[in-house]
Amino acid sequence: MDNTKNKSFQEKYDLFRELDPDVLQKKFLNALLKIQNVRRGSIWIKRGRTYVCVEAAGIDSENIVGVTLDAGAPSIVGWVIENGKMTIAQAGSDRRHNREVEAHFAIKSSQILCFPLLVNGQVFGAVQIIDTNPDSIHLNLESSYLTHLQNLVEICSIALGNALSYAREQKKNRRLSSALSRIEKEKTIIGQSKAFHKSMELVKSYSDTDFNVLITGESGTGKELVAERLHRNSARVNYPFLAQNCSAIPETLLESELFGYKKGAFTGAARDRAGLFEAADGGTVFLDEIGDMPMGTQAGLLRVLQKNEIKPLGSSRVQYINVRIIAATNKDLVKMIRENQFRQDLYYRLSILPVHLPPLRERKEDIPLLARHFLNKESKKAKISEKKISPETIHHLVAYTWPGNIRELENLIRYLMVTAQDEVIRPDDLPEHILKTSQDETSKNTNPIHSDPQTNETQNLRDISAMTWPDLEKAYVRALMEKFNWNITWAAKASGINRSTFASRMRKLDIHRGTGPPS
Ligand SMILES: Nc1ncnc2c1ncn2[C@@H]1O[C@H](COP(=O)(O)OP(=O)(O)OP(=O)(O)O)[C@@H](O)[C@H]1O
């Protein structure tokens, strides 16, 4: 092979190897124009009931890329796509030629050679090779030459068709993997207790709106987790969710974090810096510990809520922003208003949609679920086998009061994963303070039937003798169920009868949670 042939072979080989449709169609079009010795040409792709120009070359090409032709309007490309056949058209006299497209072009087309683009027998577009010379002498229309050209177009159109579907698949893939990583990052919210369920129902209904939300609850009850969920389920999901803790941060620093500053606003402000509200524009700002926000900063926040505007430190100009605010606190804001520590006008604007998250001690049924959830999650994270928790250990966890709420439980599970020796976590593994408090709580909560026989025996005997047998059995089963937090398996174990018999007695005695006399 001589050098010229070798080069041309290499060029064609490169063309067919190209996977980026933008690069491929450009190279393809230029190769055709070079072969026919003309400068103008374009590639059109069928999209639904339209044909879109995806590539063009020559003078005015920038005005044609992106042009969309309706399938109903006359056009050479439309005719070629619909008929799947090559055509030669004299632009001046051919009725199929769309004159509107080049109405503003200084140089008009004179002769158009148009080939269909096919892959797997399906036409997906067309390529036009255009002569702009009024005498139409550049295009070589000799039949054997056109046959060779047609063959080249066919091969290139397969390459282009494949590159387009590869790009489509890649785009789909990217979309899927970003959705997948969003799902993976989404933290699971655990809880089936009535109290928690009620709060979550409210949260669900708030997601469809754009009003500000105030989440109250003790520290560690999941306020930030819920705020994130609210954002993810809202129309703002594709914009940022940015959080700021308002406590333990000096007032000027908090203001510059939230509202940003201009260069020279204070010593050390070497350049302009955008604040959280500007960075979150279009999304959600989560203000944690709002009860600790200084009064001065509260005034700035009120301006955001009233007028959707912020004024960066050192700036005389206001900026408009569009954010949803979710605030959270473990403080009694109403009491703080009375004590002049929190602005009433701000409170009303923040608390349009309020939700309270119950402390863990008021949703004890969720403790076993949460403990197992954290064990599973942390073991997966640490890539170690998951330990089990014995029913007795769960019993202690349920009885404990959890002042640090879910965060404390999560940390305890991490501690137990490291310190428990066996595959099963037993009460001995628990820290002293949990064992002690849980034992105190258990003895406090014990039902009269189980109370100390020495002190209550006479009273109990009197009570019992006044009861019928079914009443007595009912009281016994109910007391056991409450002691074991309505876990039938443990209650049955404690009573010494098997689970199904116990469950069937419960049904017969019509015992349900929330019904019957208070124990
Ligand atoms: N229902 C839940 N299910 C699973 N994990 C939870 C749940 N609630 C809270 N958590 C986890 O407990 C920890 C504490 O939650 P979070 O930070 O949301 O609490 P908070 O109320 O915002 O606390 P603070 O008031 O101290 O900022 C986090 O790791 C969170 O993922």
The ligand as a MOL file (V3000), in Angstrom:
LIG
                    3D

  0  0  0     0  0            999 V3000
M  V30 BEGIN CTAB
M  V30 COUNTS 31 33 0 0 0
M  V30 BEGIN ATOM
M  V30 1 N -36.0860 6.7580 62.6730 0
M  V30 2 C -34.7750 6.5800 62.4790 0
M  V30 3 N -34.3440 5.5050 61.8060 0
M  V30 4 C -33.0230 5.2940 61.6120 0
M  V30 5 N -32.0560 6.1080 62.0550 0
M  V30 6 C -32.4230 7.2030 62.7400 0
M  V30 7 C -33.7930 7.5090 62.9710 0
M  V30 8 N -33.8550 8.6730 63.6460 0
M  V30 9 C -32.5990 9.0720 63.8440 0
M  V30 10 N -31.7170 8.2040 63.2910 0
M  V30 11 C -30.2480 8.3140 63.3140 0
M  V30 12 O -29.9130 8.8350 64.6150 0
M  V30 13 C -28.8770 9.8080 64.5180 0
M  V30 14 C -29.3610 11.1440 65.0800 0
M  V30 15 O -30.3590 11.6730 64.2390 0
M  V30 16 P -30.4410 13.2400 63.8650 0
M  V30 17 O -29.0810 13.8340 63.7660 0
M  V30 18 O -31.3430 13.3660 62.7050 0
M  V30 19 O -31.1350 13.7780 65.1870 0
M  V30 20 P -31.4540 15.2810 65.6110 0
M  V30 21 O -32.7770 15.2370 66.2690 0
M  V30 22 O -31.3070 16.1710 64.4240 0
M  V30 23 O -30.3180 15.5680 66.6630 0
M  V30 24 P -29.7990 17.0030 67.2240 0
M  V30 25 O -30.9910 17.7170 67.7810 0
M  V30 26 O -28.8230 16.6160 68.2950 0
M  V30 27 O -29.1720 17.6810 66.0640 0
M  V30 28 C -28.5000 9.8990 63.0610 0
M  V30 29 O -27.3950 9.0590 62.8130 0
M  V30 30 C -29.7240 9.3630 62.3370 0
M  V30 31 O -29.3700 8.7750 61.1120 0
M  V30 END ATOM
M  V30 BEGIN BOND
M  V30 1 1 1 2
M  V30 2 1 2 3
M  V30 3 2 2 7
M  V30 4 2 3 4
M  V30 5 1 4 5
M  V30 6 2 5 6
M  V30 7 1 6 7
M  V30 8 1 6 10
M  V30 9 1 7 8
M  V30 10 2 8 9
M  V30 11 1 9 10
M  V30 12 1 10 11
M  V30 13 1 11 12
M  V30 14 1 11 30
M  V30 15 1 12 13
M  V30 16 1 13 14
M  V30 17 1 13 28
M  V30 18 1 14 15
M  V30 19 1 15 16
M  V30 20 2 16 17
M  V30 21 1 16 18
M  V30 22 1 16 19
M  V30 23 1 19 20
M  V30 24 2 20 21
M  V30 25 1 20 22
M  V30 26 1 20 23
M  V30 27 1 23 24
M  V30 28 2 24 25
M  V30 29 1 24 26
M  V30 30 1 24 27
M  V30 31 1 28 29
M  V30 32 1 28 30
M  V30 33 1 30 31
M  V30 END BOND
M  V30 END CTAB
M  END
